Amino acid sequence: MVDNCTVYCVQFAKTMIHLLCIIFLSSRVFATDTKASQNEYSITETYFMSIWNKRLYLYTLAALVFGAWFLLKALWKKKSLKNVDSGVYKAVKNNEQPHTDKVVHVSGVKIFYGSQTGTAKVFAQELSEEVKTLGITSDVIDMKDYDPDDRLADECTSKSVCVFLVATYTDGEPTENAEWFCKWLEEASTDFRYGKTYLKGLRYAVFGLGNSVYVGHYNTVGKNVDKWLWMLSGMRIMTRGEGDCNVVKSRNGSIQADFLAWKAKFLNRLQSLAKGEKKKCSGDCKTNGSCKKKNRKEDQVVEKQQQVEEKTSSEEELMESSSDEDETGGKSGSVVDMEDLGNMMSSVRKVKIKEDRRGGDLLLNGVKKTEDEDERREMITPALRASLTKQGYKLIGSHSGVKLCRWTKSMLRGRGGCYKHTFYGIESHRCMETTPSLACANKCVFCWRHHTNPVGTEWRWKMDPAEEILQDAMEKHQNMIRQFRGVPGVKPERYEEGLVVKHCALSLVGEPIMYPEINTFLRLLHSHNISSFLVTNAQFPEEIRSLVPVTQLYVSVDASTKDSLKKIDRPLFKDFWPRFLDSLKALGEKRQRTVYRLTLVKAWNVEELQAYSELIALGQPDFIEVKGVTYCGESSASSLTMANVPWHQEVVSFVQQLADMLPQYEIACEHEHSNCLLIAHTKFKVDGEWWTWIDYERFQELVQIYEESGGQRSFSALDYVSKTPLWALFGAQEQGFDPDDTRFQRRSKTKDISGC
């Protein structure tokens, strides 16, 4: 290129000089005769002749000038082309392309959810919106609407990222909408016809939803889905996340907080993938090979973890330690992601701490130390507090609550009281409905609260003093009563009476007997001349035995067989049935008033008459309340519908058949408005008259004598009875409605699920 330019320049210079000479010779032909002009031409001619004689030097100079100019221009052009080529080379090396032809590394995100209560679905929709804000398309997919056999393999080449949000349901099984997907995945992972590389290229992430109180089944489905995808050569882009409904053991305080923490990590990882970045190396391999050293240390940690966690299967250990991708895109059994390493080390520390625990003490630096109360979490998390407050609860401290019963409002207006007013003479407008423990050990299908309260099998939260709970509960209850001052229809005398609490129904929500200071709380109630009505779900037999005298002690008997109890109450304890039976025996040992409370769920437990009679013989309760289930509206947490609510006549028929099977019991009272009847032991029928009501003043005298004697002078249920009015009896025309009040019929009924 340079030689051609030089030749061109020389030829151009010669042409220019020749042109100048021609112009000079032509000028001589047309010259004038004047002397001055002749002299001038002579000088000019001499000058040009001199140039002509030295034309060789001029040719050379011009050639050099033009040649140098073209040479510099050529060199500059070559350098520019080299820079462009270098940019293209780097783009290709980094799996990128110039802006004119950009490579797409993530075509979209597909979010699969398996949900029973709707939590996973909400999380999926929330994650989808976040992904879209990054400029990446996102689809939310119900697992029951997706055929993995036909479509899942396509995700391996579509450059999409698949996210699986899966909940664990009863006995560690998948939710109903995820059953087929999980079954197919499990079979494919062990089916030779699919092969171990069937899902090679599939990029995925898993977040499981579970509850750690279900020992042995915690997040089983999430773990299995992660394992099966890995066994089919899926590429996990980040560590599996686990959300825990148990606020005591949840890493972030609630399952919502667990998901938010995992979601933040996922979105960061997704952004990196969208840019074409691989997982970052923790060391500078090119300079000192630190990665190899770190890998050796990581291997030691993994080996230590495998020795400590003997219960973990070898297949799961392999999955957890080697399913992440290395920098070359292949799988390496000796390479552990640093994020996983941190989790492993944390797990090792937890195991070490558990080994050092002896008798509830913690061995810390060689010194035994009782677990600090301040280290325990509060039962009511911020999210739970917001939810319960929205439902009308007045929360007390960190684990208690109070709420105004709808029957309290009704009786303030003179519109009738609840069934406890009919059966036992409670003044509903003077009754405070509260609980010292919002937590429960069951997740009943007919729960009024739709499982917004926490669950647990033991007390692991911070604990508030009983004195503060009672004082705050009474203040909040009185404040709610004061809001009815001057309200049209409220009777002034009942308003004044309502400001003084006389009864306490420990049946608001949760399991009050779980509260460690429940006996102190009961004694405080009695010291304020407040009667106590305590309801327990029959899962804590020893706590029942250790209870101080209660005005009336209830046990919920929601089913009469092991299978139906598991289906209806969905207890957390593995040994729920032995606990249930032992609780009934413990109730039979009590001398004060005891009650079985049966909740009839049509098509679920109304056919178990013989089994119910056997349970009644086991605990020998004083009374049996039979109530039709209350439909609290549609809930994803329960499959209950209005079809499961029995008519009052159906409840009456059931009670009549049951009473016929119990020789020592008869139907005593009825409260048609609550769809409830009372079966009483015949010992409360004196001379043909029922004495099911309670003499509350006499009870307070008896319990005071009991406390002063240190429990030596006990008393029985028959020591504080009162005669039942005629209008409360079964078969009466009033059907349990107090004739002193006026029944009010709403034209447009609105759902009100409060009340006991």
Helices and strands as residue ranges (DSSP letters): H 2-29, H 35-53, H 55-93, G 99-101, E 108-114, H 119-133, E 138-142, G 143-145, H 148-151, G 152-156, E 160-167, G 170-172, G 176-178, H 179-190, E 203-210, H 220-231, E 235-236, E 241-244, H 255-274, H 290-308, H 314-322, H 338-356, E 361-364, E 367-370, G 373-375, H 382-390, E 394-396, E 400-403, H 406-412, H 419-424, G 428-430, E 431-435, H 466-482, H 492-498, E 503-506, G 512-514, H 518-527, E 531-536, H 541-545, E 552-556, H 562-569, H 576-588, E 593-600, H 609-619, E 623-628, G 642-644, H 648-660, E 665-671, G 672-674, E 676-681, G 682-684, E 685-686, E 689-690, E 693-694, H 696-708, G 717-720, E 721-722, G 726-728
